[in-house]
Amino acid sequence: MPAIDPKTAPLQVSAQRPITIGISQGDINGVGLEVIIKTFSEPGMLEICTPVLFSSTKTLSFHRKVMQAEQFNYNILTSLDSISPRKFNLFNCYTEEVAIELGTSTPNGGKYAIKSLQAACDALEKNKIEALVTAPINKNNTYSDTFPYAGHTKYLDERFGKGNSIMLLVSGDLKVALVTEHVPVAEVAANLSIEKIVNKLSILEASLRRDFGIEKPKIAVLGLNPHAGDGGTIGKEENEIIIPAIKKIQESTKAMIYGPYPADGLFGNMAFKKFDAILAMYHDQGLIPFKYMAFDSGVNYTAGLPIVRTSPDHGTAYDIAGKNKASEGSFRNAVYLACDLVRARKQHKQLTANPLKVSVKTERET
């Protein structure tokens, strides 16, 4: 692994104390713990943030042994009140022996991924950690009557956002958001509405302002059908839903939102570079071009929530689990972005604080 210089890492590192980042372990049979260990084996990362992994000593030790990374040290926590700065901290959210079957989807893989996620979210609610980075889960073994969510985003949205979040894929200046997420292609059109698109655009624009410091965001909206409907000859959704949604938000907010654009043309001729973000109608429409351009560096950010949550843009990768072949690049960038977002939100809060209150306080003090 290349050495990381905190002075040149892709976030603003200063003399401030490192951001406390909570980490959920993901599927114990996938590559999640491998990329976590690889990321924090580099000492420079501990100058950037203080990680807290929600897992167990036995589970982490198993993966450390498989990777032959016995030199990877960690601090075991008995309480979240004793987190050690500039150390890798492990909070035991379960203590029982768990069967780990690398490269295989099992009920345990889902059960303990959820245990870790819920423990991390509890810590977020209690302000014990400042942000959450989630390792990949497998929706097939996490979905159940007790966890009826097709992935992290739906769960986090219900727990923290109440319908006011959006999946935003980030890699440098490339940002792609989704109107619908894990929805079958046959059901995408039925899941679109003027109100839903307006809501997603509002959340996206607010996030670009607050989280990324873009004062006047410029957003491109993709059509649903080939050639963005070709004026109604290849589908009606553009004329009946997408265009009215764009006009509605333009009229109410004066936002710089344009479209709908054909997805192939916008990405194919690199016109997406003229925009601060792209809003895609469905999962593969946005993620295929994004992952083609940023597979090892992309980050999934759940924008719009009151908490900061990021994750790598890849899955459990069962095919290479336990083989020490997984790249930690996307996970590392997810940690970087989480730290950046925490600082950006603090800065935005300071910049948008009521100046009258500050003025009155200063006047009284003098």
Number of C-alpha atoms within 10 A of each C-alpha: 9 5 9 12 14 17 13 9 14 13 17 13 17 11 7 8 13 18 23 24 24 29 30 29 30 28 34 34 27 30 32 27 26 26 22 20 19 21 21 21 17 15 16 17 24 18 20 26 23 22 30 29 27 26 27 21 18 15 20 19 14 14 23 19 12 14 16 11 15 11 9 15 14 17 14 18 16 12 9 16 8 12 22 17 17 19 19 23 23 23 23 19 19 17 11 10 10 14 12 17 15 21 19 17 20 19 13 18 25 23 18 23 26 22 17 25 27 17 19 29 22 13 18 18 13 11 13 19 22 19 25 28 29 25 30 26 30 23 17 14 17 25 16 13 7 7 13 12 17 17 18 20 22 21 17 21 19 14 13 17 19 12 15 17 24 27 23 23 27 24 21 12 10 17 24 25 28 26 23 22 20 15 12 10 12 8 10 17 16 9 13 18 17 18 15 16 24 20 18 23 26 17 17 26 23 18 22 21 16 20 21 16 15 14 11 12 19 17 24 24 25 26 26 25 20 13 19 25 19 15 11 14 10 14 16 17 21 23 17 13 18 27 18 18 21 22 17 15 20 15 10 8 9 10 18 15 21 17 17 21 23 19 23 15 13 17 16 11 9 10 11 20 14 11 17 19 25 29 26 24 25 24 19 15 18 24 19 12 16 20 18 9 13 19 18 18 21 26 30 27 27 25 27 26 21 12 19 22 27 30 28 28 23 20 17 22 17 17 13 14 21 19 14 15 13 17 16 22 17 23 29 23 26 28 30 21 25 27 25 18 22 19 16 17 19 12 15 15 12 11 10 9 11 10 11 9 10 10 11 11 11 10 9 7 7 6
